[in-house]
Amino acid sequence: MAAHLEEQQELDNFKYFWKRTGRWIFALLVIAALGYLGYTMYQRHLVTQNQEAAAVLEQLVEKAQQNADQQQLNADLQTLQENYPKTISAAQATLMAAAAEFDAGRYDVAAGHLNWVLKNQQTPLIQALAAQRLAVVNLQQKKYDEALAALNTKVESDFEPLLLETKGDVYAAQNKKQEALQNYEQALAKLPKEAAGRELLQMKIDAQK
């Protein structure tokens, strides 16, 4: 009898608890389910976006290899930038375009492409490459302050030697030996001992002494 009364009490307590808080628990469960569904759909959207962007990039590269009209290449690049701005493929295509413009001596156009990458792409490696190449473009134009500003871009520690070495190049171009030496030495200190660029960096250091 006592056991029956205890079970009845537990049942009554559960009913009371559900009456008081059950609807809120149900609402939270619904919100959580909707959140998970939204996250899943967003991830699928990202996968689709990356696949579509990769196809456009492949098409652009094929056209470039076939020496297609520049207008066609620009159209594919614009498609990537407008429709898939956050994808790696859009960044890759824009970096390629920047390199082509740099080689052609159209430095302002190259700088525009690199600034677009910095604005739209957060992948650490691409951020570092875009900042370093933008600094090189500015250095080519003797825009030293702008070059240094680009090299102040925050990057992950693995990519700091690249920006420090380029910063040393900017100071060396201005004949600021002390500043150049300081940045070269910092770059060498951060560079892995097995890195292929250590010998060249050491040569730059020796040249400033």
C-alpha positions in Angstrom: 0.0 0.0 0.0 2.8 2.4 0.9 4.6 1.6 -2.3 1.4 2.3 -4.2 1.0 5.7 -2.5 4.6 6.5 -3.2 4.2 5.8 -6.9 1.0 7.9 -7.0 2.9 10.7 -5.3 5.7 10.5 -7.9 3.1 10.5 -10.7 1.3 13.6 -9.2 4.7 15.3 -8.9 5.5 14.6 -12.5 2.1 15.9 -13.6 2.7 19.1 -11.6 6.2 19.5 -13.0 5.0 19.0 -16.5 2.1 21.4 -16.0 4.5 24.1 -14.7 7.5 23.6 -17.0 6.6 21.1 -19.6 5.6 23.6 -22.3 8.9 25.5 -21.8 10.9 22.3 -22.2 9.0 21.4 -25.3 9.6 24.9 -26.7 13.4 24.5 -26.0 13.4 21.1 -27.7 11.7 22.6 -30.8 14.2 25.5 -30.9 17.1 23.1 -30.6 15.7 20.9 -33.4 15.2 23.9 -35.7 18.7 25.1 -34.9 20.2 21.7 -35.8 18.1 21.6 -39.0 19.2 25.0 -39.9 22.9 24.2 -39.3 22.6 21.0 -41.4 21.0 22.8 -44.3 23.7 25.6 -44.1 26.5 23.0 -44.2 24.8 21.4 -47.3 24.6 24.8 -48.8 28.3 25.4 -48.3 29.2 22.1 -49.9 27.0 22.9 -52.9 28.5 26.4 -53.1 32.1 25.0 -53.0 31.3 22.4 -55.7 29.7 25.0 -58.0 32.6 27.4 -57.5 35.2 24.7 -58.2 33.4 24.0 -61.5 33.6 27.6 -62.5 37.2 27.8 -61.5 38.1 24.7 -63.6 36.3 26.3 -66.5 38.2 29.5 -66.1 41.6 27.7 -65.9 40.8 25.7 -69.1 39.9 28.9 -70.9 43.1 30.6 -69.8 45.2 27.6 -71.0 43.5 27.9 -74.3 44.3 31.6 -74.5 40.6 32.5 -74.4 39.5 36.1 -74.8 40.2 38.2 -71.7 36.5 39.2 -71.6 35.5 35.6 -71.1 38.0 35.2 -68.3 36.8 38.3 -66.6 33.2 37.1 -66.9 34.1 33.8 -65.1 36.0 35.7 -62.4 33.1 38.1 -61.9 30.8 35.1 -61.5 33.0 33.6 -58.8 33.3 36.9 -57.0 29.6 37.8 -57.1 28.0 34.4 -56.5 30.7 32.5 -54.4 32.7 35.2 -52.7 33.6 33.2 -49.6 34.8 30.1 -51.4 38.4 29.0 -51.8 37.9 28.8 -55.6 36.9 32.5 -55.8 40.1 33.4 -53.8 42.3 31.2 -56.0 40.9 32.7 -59.2 41.3 36.2 -57.9 44.9 35.5 -56.9 45.6 34.2 -60.4 44.1 37.3 -61.9 46.2 39.5 -59.6 49.4 37.7 -60.7 48.5 38.1 -64.4 47.8 41.8 -63.9 51.1 42.2 -61.9 53.1 40.5 -64.7 51.4 42.9 -67.2 52.4 45.9 -65.2 48.9 46.8 -64.2 49.7 47.2 -60.6 46.6 49.1 -59.5 44.3 46.4 -60.9 46.4 43.7 -59.2 46.1 45.6 -55.9 42.4 45.8 -56.3 42.2 42.0 -56.7 44.3 41.4 -53.7 42.3 43.8 -51.6 39.2 41.9 -52.6 40.7 38.6 -51.4 41.7 40.2 -48.0 38.1 41.5 -47.6 36.3 38.3 -48.6 38.5 35.3 -47.6 39.4 34.4 -44.0 41.4 31.2 -44.7 44.8 31.8 -42.9 47.1 30.8 -45.7 45.2 32.8 -48.3 45.0 35.8 -46.0 48.8 35.7 -45.6 49.5 35.2 -49.3 47.2 38.1 -50.3 48.8 40.4 -47.7 52.3 39.5 -48.8 51.5 39.9 -52.5 49.7 43.2 -52.0 52.8 44.5 -50.2 55.0 43.4 -53.2 52.7 45.2 -55.6 52.9 48.4 -53.4 56.7 47.9 -53.2 56.9 47.7 -56.9 55.2 51.1 -57.1 57.4 52.5 -54.2 54.3 52.9 -52.0 56.2 52.0 -49.0 53.7 53.0 -46.3 51.0 51.1 -48.1 53.2 48.1 -48.3 53.9 48.1 -44.6 50.3 48.6 -43.8 49.4 45.4 -45.8 52.1 43.5 -43.9 50.6 44.5 -40.6 47.7 42.2 -41.4 47.2 39.8 -38.5 48.1 36.2 -39.6 48.7 32.9 -37.8 52.1 32.4 -36.4 53.1 29.9 -39.2 52.9 32.7 -41.7 54.5 35.4 -39.8 58.0 34.8 -41.2 56.7 35.4 -44.8 55.3 38.9 -43.8 58.4 39.7 -41.7 60.8 38.9 -44.5 58.7 41.0 -46.9 58.7 43.8 -44.4 62.4 43.6 -44.3 62.4 43.9 -48.1 60.4 47.1 -47.9 62.8 48.6 -45.4 65.8 47.5 -47.5 64.3 49.2 -50.5 64.3 52.4 -48.5 67.9 51.8 -47.4 66.7 51.5 -43.8 69.3 48.9 -42.8 68.5 48.7 -39.1 64.8 48.1 -39.6 65.4 45.7 -42.5 67.9 43.7 -40.4 65.5 43.6 -37.4 62.7 42.1 -39.5 64.9 39.7 -41.3 66.3 38.4 -38.0 62.8 38.0 -36.6 61.7 36.1 -39.7 64.7 33.8 -39.4 64.0 33.2 -35.7 60.4 32.2 -36.5 61.2 30.1 -39.6 61.5 26.3 -39.0 65.0 25.0 -39.2 64.2 22.7 -42.1 62.6 25.5 -44.1 64.1 26.0 -47.6 64.1 29.8 -47.4 66.5 30.1 -44.5 69.7 30.3 -46.7 68.2 33.2 -48.8 67.0 34.9 -45.6 70.5 34.6 -44.1 72.0 36.2 -47.2 69.6 39.2 -46.8 70.7 39.5 -43.2 74.4 39.5 -44.1 73.8 42.1 -46.8 72.4 44.6 -44.2 75.4 44.3 -41.9 
